[in-house]
């Protein structure tokens, strides 16, 4: 009975949104390699390499916002299940514990048993900021979803406009985290993105206007890029140093919010060819595993932290090409690993067992 309901909920899936999960995670890798990988720190921003790198930095910066919007778009009309949060914890804890154990036995002097114990509670110790923020937001999804549907289109729209002013526009103007969104690294910001995605789902904002959305995405990318270059020009004159820190290079910045919304609209309206749907359906569930694996603190130091500064010795084209293929290799390898993890979970029938347990405990109270 439970599984039949689950199938009904996925019968009208949007393959464009599934594809965005894949693309957005690839963008996250691209972003991490450019920034944490040391490339941006080694380049003069006004050099040919620097200008090129910053363009791609701005083009990929809205990836996390895309994920937040997807959660609302998919979740607003879905049955609320605590099982989903438990599955997320199991996925994160499995990788966190396994990776930490491998390092413990390989480098016992560096990774003790305390680290192994902490690996069992990765959400609580904020090992992955997005997972912790999402887990906090998840507890309020029933309120967010039912509230979004209870409001009229006008009421929800005005609420989002005021929230945008408070959480995005004012912090950008004053370069201050006024309402403690942590510049996007928080459940408050993810909740706002959830409601944004819910609004798009409920009222079809920009539906079938892919060209307009694509123009907005490219426009915000170019604007952010030009603004960053302009900041570097005037900062060399000792004026307004790091002006773009609050206004551009933050998840909460207005351009990055618009960029994320526009990119989401582009993909949500894509007509995915039938021959690609199967591949998207297989890869999409593994995309988040790519984040969990590569962002593990121990692997992060091995795979990301300042590992790609040498790419700056290439010309701009080959530098970006090197970043692209590095991200592609990581995405392919880690998604394959997560595909194995998913297969194991399926063989153990973890999801059906959790759903049955939840149904007995809650009495299916969220099914009404």
C-alpha positions in Angstrom: 0.0 0.0 0.0 2.7 2.4 1.0 4.9 1.6 -2.1 1.9 2.1 -4.4 1.4 5.6 -3.0 5.1 6.3 -3.5 4.8 5.2 -7.2 1.9 7.5 -7.8 3.8 10.5 -6.4 6.7 9.9 -8.8 4.6 9.2 -11.9 4.6 12.9 -13.0 8.3 13.5 -12.3 10.0 16.4 -14.1 13.1 15.1 -15.8 14.4 18.6 -16.4 14.5 19.1 -12.6 16.3 15.7 -12.2 18.8 16.9 -14.8 19.3 20.1 -12.9 20.3 18.0 -9.8 23.1 16.5 -11.9 24.2 19.8 -13.5 24.0 21.7 -10.2 26.2 19.2 -8.4 28.7 19.3 -11.3 28.6 23.1 -10.8 29.4 22.7 -7.1 32.5 20.6 -8.0 33.5 23.3 -10.5 33.0 25.9 -7.9 35.0 24.1 -5.2 37.9 23.4 -7.6 38.1 27.0 -8.7 37.9 28.4 -5.2 39.0 26.0 -2.5 41.3 24.3 -5.1 43.5 27.4 -5.0 43.0 28.6 -8.6 41.3 31.9 -7.7 43.8 32.6 -5.0 46.8 32.2 -7.3 45.5 34.5 -10.1 45.6 38.2 -10.6 41.8 39.0 -11.0 42.5 41.4 -13.8 44.7 39.0 -15.8 43.3 37.0 -18.7 43.2 33.8 -16.5 41.7 35.7 -13.6 38.9 37.2 -15.7 38.2 33.8 -17.2 38.2 32.0 -13.8 35.9 34.6 -12.2 33.4 34.3 -15.1 33.0 30.6 -14.4 32.9 31.2 -10.6 29.9 33.5 -11.1 28.3 31.2 -13.6 28.4 28.3 -11.1 27.8 30.1 -7.8 24.0 29.7 -7.8 24.2 25.9 -7.8 23.3 25.6 -4.1 20.3 28.0 -4.5 19.1 25.6 -7.3 19.1 22.7 -4.8 17.1 24.7 -2.3 14.5 25.7 -4.9 14.3 22.1 -6.1 13.4 21.0 -2.6 10.4 23.3 -2.5 9.3 22.5 -6.1 9.3 18.8 -5.4 8.3 18.8 -1.8 5.3 21.1 -1.7 2.9 18.5 -3.2 4.7 15.4 -1.9 3.7 13.3 1.1 5.8 14.3 4.1 7.8 11.3 5.3 10.2 11.2 8.2 11.8 8.3 6.4 13.4 10.7 3.9 15.3 12.4 6.8 16.4 9.1 8.2 17.6 7.9 4.8 19.6 11.1 4.4 21.2 10.5 7.8 22.0 6.9 6.9 23.5 8.0 3.7 25.7 10.7 5.3 26.6 8.6 8.3 27.6 5.6 6.1 30.0 7.6 4.1 31.3 9.7 7.0 31.9 6.6 9.2 33.5 4.5 6.4 35.8 7.2 5.2 36.9 8.0 8.8 37.5 4.4 9.6 39.7 4.0 6.5 41.7 7.0 7.6 41.8 5.7 11.2 43.4 2.5 10.2 45.7 4.1 7.6 46.7 7.1 9.8 45.9 6.1 13.4 48.1 8.9 14.8 46.0 11.5 13.0 42.5 10.1 13.2 41.6 8.6 16.5 38.5 6.8 17.8 36.9 10.1 18.8 36.8 11.1 15.2 35.1 7.8 14.3 32.5 8.4 17.0 31.8 11.9 15.7 31.4 10.4 12.2 28.2 8.7 13.4 26.6 12.1 14.0 27.6 14.2 11.0 24.4 16.2 11.0 24.8 17.2 14.7 28.4 18.2 14.4 27.8 20.2 11.2 30.3 18.2 9.2 28.3 19.1 6.1 26.7 22.5 6.4 24.1 21.9 3.8 23.0 18.6 5.3 22.7 20.2 8.8 20.7 23.2 7.4 18.5 21.0 5.3 17.8 18.6 8.3 16.7 21.6 10.4 14.5 22.9 7.6 13.1 19.4 7.0 11.3 19.5 10.4 9.3 22.5 9.3 8.4 21.3 5.8 4.8 20.4 6.8 4.3 24.0 8.0 6.1 25.4 4.9 4.1 23.3 2.4 0.7 23.6 4.0 1.3 27.3 4.6 2.3 27.9 1.0 -0.9 26.1 -0.3 -3.2 27.8 2.3 -2.1 31.3 1.1 -3.4 32.8 -2.1 -1.1 33.5 -5.0 -1.0 37.2 -4.0 -0.4 36.5 -0.3 2.4 34.1 -0.9 4.0 36.3 -3.6 4.0 39.4 -1.3 5.4 37.3 1.5 8.3 36.2 -0.7 8.9 39.7 -1.8 9.2 41.0 1.7 11.4 38.0 2.6 13.6 38.8 -0.4 14.0 42.4 0.8 14.8 41.3 4.4 17.0 38.3 3.6 18.7 39.2 0.4 18.4 42.9 -0.6 19.1 44.6 2.7 22.0 42.4 3.7 23.5 43.2 0.2 23.0 46.9 0.6 24.4 47.1 4.2 26.9 44.2 3.7 25.7 42.8 7.0 24.0 39.5 8.0 21.0 41.3 9.4 18.7 38.4 10.0 21.3 35.7 10.6 21.0 33.8 7.4 24.8 33.1 7.6 24.9 34.4 4.0 22.9 31.4 2.9 24.5 28.7 5.1 21.4 28.3 7.2 18.0 26.6 7.5 16.4 30.1 7.3 17.8 30.7 3.8 16.9 27.2 2.7 13.4 27.7 4.0 13.1 30.8 1.9 14.3 28.9 -1.2 11.9 26.1 -0.4 9.0 28.5 -0.4 10.3 30.0 -3.7 10.3 26.6 -5.3 6.9 25.9 -3.9 5.6 29.1 -5.5 7.0 28.2 -8.8 5.4 24.7 -8.6 2.0 26.0 -7.5 1.7 28.9 -9.9 3.9 28.0 -12.8 6.0 31.2 -12.8 7.8 31.8 -16.1 6.2 28.6 -17.4 7.3 27.9 -21.0 9.4 31.1 -20.9 12.8 29.3 -21.2 14.3 32.1 -23.4 13.5 34.8 -20.8 14.8 32.6 -18.0 18.0 31.8 -19.9 18.5 35.5 -20.6 18.1 36.3 -16.9 20.6 33.6 -15.9 23.2 34.8 -18.5 22.4 38.5 -17.6 23.0 37.9 -13.8 26.1 36.0 -14.5 27.6 38.7 -16.7 26.5 41.4 -14.3 28.1 39.6 -11.4 31.3 39.0 -13.4 31.5 42.6 -14.5 30.8 43.9 -11.0 33.6 41.7 -9.7 36.0 43.0 -12.3 35.0 46.6 -11.5 35.5 45.9 -7.8 39.1 44.8 -8.6 39.7 47.9 -10.6 38.6 50.3 -8.0 40.1 48.3 -5.1 43.5 48.9 -6.8 42.9 52.5 -6.2 42.2 51.9 -2.5 38.4 52.4 -2.7 35.6 50.1 -1.7 37.8 47.0 -1.2 35.9 43.8 -1.2 32.6 45.5 -2.2 31.5 42.4 -4.1 31.8 40.2 -1.0 28.4 41.0 0.3 26.6 42.0 -2.9 27.8 39.3 -5.3 29.8 36.4 -4.0 27.2 35.2 -1.5 24.3 32.7 -1.9 21.9 35.4 -0.5 23.0 38.1 -3.0 20.1 39.3 -5.3 22.0 38.4 -8.5 22.8 34.8 -7.2 19.2 34.4 -6.1 17.9 35.5 -9.5 20.5 33.3 -11.2 19.3 30.3 -9.3 15.7 30.9 -10.0 16.3 31.5 -13.7 18.5 28.4 -14.1 15.8 26.3 -12.3 13.1 27.7 -14.7 15.2 26.8 -17.7 15.6 23.2 -16.6 12.1 22.8 -15.3 10.7 23.6 -18.7 13.1 21.4 -20.7 11.7 18.7 -22.9 14.1 15.8 -22.1 14.4 13.3 -25.0 13.1 9.8 -24.2 16.6 8.3 -24.7 18.1 10.6 -22.0 15.4 10.1 -19.4 16.6 6.7 -18.3 20.2 8.0 -17.8 18.9 11.0 -15.9 16.7 8.8 -13.8 19.7 6.6 -12.9 22.2 9.4 -12.2 20.1 11.9 -10.5 19.6 10.0 -7.2 23.4 9.6 -7.0 24.2 13.3 -7.5 23.9 14.3 -3.8 26.3 11.5 -2.9 29.0 13.2 -4.9 28.7 16.2 -2.4 28.8 13.9 0.6 31.9 12.1 -0.5 34.1 14.9 -1.8 33.1 17.3 1.0 34.1 14.8 3.8 36.8 16.8 5.8 39.4 14.1 5.3 38.9 13.7 1.6 38.5 17.4 1.2 42.0 18.0 2.3 43.3 15.3 -0.1 41.2 16.1 -3.1 40.3 19.8 -3.0 42.3 22.1 -0.7 44.8 23.9 -2.8 45.3 20.9 -5.0 44.7 22.6 -8.4 46.7 25.9 -8.1 49.0 24.5 -10.8 46.2 24.8 -13.3 47.0 28.5 -13.3 50.1 27.8 -15.4 47.9 26.9 -18.3 46.4 29.4 -20.8 42.8 30.4 -19.9 41.2 27.9 -22.3 43.2 24.8 -21.0 42.9 26.0 -17.4 39.1 25.9 -17.6 39.2 22.7 -19.6 41.4 21.1 -16.8 38.9 22.2 -14.2 36.0 20.8 -16.3 37.6 17.3 -16.7 38.7 17.2 -13.1 35.1 17.9 -12.0 33.8 15.3 -14.5 36.2 12.6 -13.3 35.2 13.3 -9.7 31.5 13.4 -10.5 31.7 10.1 -12.5 33.7 8.3 -9.8 31.7 9.4 -6.8 28.3 8.9 -8.5 29.3 5.4 -9.3 30.3 4.8 -5.7 26.9 6.2 -4.6 25.2 4.0 -7.2 26.7 1.0 -5.3 25.5 2.4 -2.0 22.0 2.9 -3.4 22.1 -0.7 -4.7 23.1 -2.0 -1.2 20.3 0.0 0.4 17.8 -1.4 -2.1 19.0 -5.0 -1.5 18.6 -4.5 2.2 15.1 -3.0 1.5 15.9 -0.1 3.9 13.4 2.3 2.4 10.4 -0.1 2.5 11.2 -1.1 6.0 11.5 2.5 7.2 8.2 3.4 5.5 6.4 0.5 7.2 7.9 1.4 10.5 6.9 5.1 10.1 3.4 4.1 9.0 3.0 2.1 12.2 4.4 4.8 14.4 2.6 7.8 12.9 -0.5 6.1 11.7 0.0 7.7 8.3 -0.9 11.1 9.8 0.7 13.0 6.9 -1.3 11.1 4.3 -4.4 13.2 4.8 
